Amino acid sequence: MKHLLSIEALSGEQIAEIITLGIRMKTERGRHATRPLSGQCWGMIFSKASTRTRVSFEVGIRELGGDVMFLSAGDIQLGRGEPIKDTARVMGRMLGGAVIRTFAQSDVEQFAQYSGIPPSTP
């Protein structure tokens, strides 16, 4: 799956696969056979605060071998009027993945469109 932009865009089969994988990963927590995010830095952009979302993604990314960088709207130019597509292009050159929590679904979709995360595979 390239992006998970909205659960509404997923089929019932895809949702079931995600739930099954989630159950397995939770069971293996701290004992994962592989660390699929090893060597990757992920960005987390939060315009809308959330304790549970932030903590769960930060812990999950780290437990899967990745590094994570938390960015609030005040930390980046996005909070000062920079277009989301410019932020996406810059971050896309440096990050292995991104988590976005914002007020507008269109921001998430535009970030996905312009970031190039994850990179296309041949």
C-alpha positions as CSV (number, residue, x, y, z in Angstrom):
1,M,0.0,0.0,0.0
2,K,1.5,3.3,-1.1
3,H,-0.6,5.6,1.1
4,L,-3.3,5.2,3.7
5,L,-5.2,8.5,3.3
6,S,-8.6,7.5,4.3
7,I,-10.1,4.3,5.7
8,E,-13.1,4.9,3.5
9,A,-11.0,4.2,0.4
10,L,-10.2,0.7,1.6
11,S,-12.0,-2.5,0.7
12,G,-13.3,-4.8,3.4
13,E,-10.5,-7.2,2.6
14,Q,-7.9,-4.5,3.0
15,I,-9.3,-3.5,6.4
16,A,-9.3,-7.1,7.5
17,E,-5.7,-7.5,6.4
18,I,-4.7,-4.4,8.4
19,I,-6.5,-5.7,11.5
20,T,-4.9,-9.1,11.2
21,L,-1.4,-7.6,10.7
22,G,-2.0,-5.2,13.7
23,I,-3.0,-8.1,15.9
24,R,0.1,-10.1,14.9
25,M,2.4,-7.1,15.4
26,K,0.9,-6.3,18.8
27,T,1.5,-10.0,19.9
28,E,5.1,-9.7,18.7
29,R,5.6,-6.3,20.2
30,G,9.3,-5.9,21.3
31,R,10.2,-9.2,19.6
32,H,9.7,-8.4,15.9
33,A,11.7,-10.7,13.6
34,T,12.5,-7.8,11.3
35,R,12.8,-4.1,11.7
36,P,11.3,-2.8,8.4
37,L,11.9,0.9,9.2
38,S,15.5,0.4,10.0
39,G,17.6,3.3,8.5
40,Q,14.5,5.4,7.9
41,C,13.6,8.7,9.4
42,W,9.9,9.5,9.5
43,G,8.3,12.9,10.0
44,M,5.2,13.5,12.0
45,I,3.4,16.8,11.1
46,F,0.7,17.7,13.6
47,S,-1.5,20.8,13.1
48,K,-4.1,19.2,15.4
49,A,-2.8,17.9,18.8
50,S,-3.4,14.4,19.9
51,T,-1.7,12.5,22.7
52,R,-2.8,9.0,21.7
53,T,-2.0,9.5,18.0
54,R,1.4,11.0,18.6
55,V,2.5,8.5,21.2
56,S,1.3,5.4,19.3
57,F,3.0,6.5,16.0
58,E,6.3,7.5,17.7
59,V,6.5,4.2,19.7
60,G,5.4,2.1,16.6
61,I,8.0,3.7,14.3
62,R,10.8,3.3,16.8
63,E,9.8,-0.3,17.7
64,L,10.0,-1.1,13.9
65,G,13.5,0.3,13.7
66,G,12.9,3.9,12.5
67,D,13.7,7.3,13.8
68,V,11.0,9.9,14.1
69,M,10.9,13.6,14.0
70,F,7.8,15.4,15.5
71,L,6.9,18.7,13.8
72,S,4.1,20.9,15.1
73,A,2.7,23.7,12.8
74,G,4.8,26.2,14.8
75,D,8.0,24.2,14.1
76,I,7.9,24.5,10.3
77,Q,7.0,27.1,7.7
78,L,3.6,25.4,7.1
79,G,2.4,27.1,10.2
80,R,3.4,30.5,8.7
81,G,1.7,30.2,5.4
82,E,4.0,27.9,3.3
83,P,1.9,25.9,0.9
84,I,1.5,22.2,1.8
85,K,3.0,21.1,-1.6
86,D,6.2,23.0,-0.9
87,T,6.5,21.4,2.6
88,A,5.8,18.0,1.0
89,R,8.5,18.4,-1.6
90,V,11.1,19.3,0.9
91,M,10.2,16.6,3.4
92,G,9.9,14.0,0.6
93,R,13.5,14.4,-0.3
94,M,14.6,13.5,3.2
95,L,12.1,11.2,4.9
96,G,11.2,7.6,4.5
97,G,7.6,8.2,5.5
98,A,5.2,10.7,7.1
99,V,2.3,10.8,9.5
100,I,0.0,13.8,9.2
101,R,-2.7,15.0,11.6
102,T,-4.4,18.0,10.4
103,F,-7.8,19.7,10.2
104,A,-8.3,19.2,6.5
105,Q,-8.3,15.9,4.6
106,S,-7.2,17.9,1.5
107,D,-3.9,18.7,3.2
108,V,-3.2,15.0,3.7
109,E,-4.1,14.2,0.1
110,Q,-2.0,17.1,-1.3
111,F,1.0,16.1,0.9
112,A,0.8,12.5,-0.5
113,Q,0.6,13.9,-4.1
114,Y,3.7,16.1,-3.9
115,S,6.0,14.4,-1.4
116,G,7.0,11.3,-3.4
117,I,6.8,9.3,-0.2
118,P,7.2,6.4,-0.4
119,P,9.4,6.5,-3.5
120,S,8.1,4.8,-6.6
121,T,9.4,1.3,-7.2
122,P,10.1,0.0,-10.7
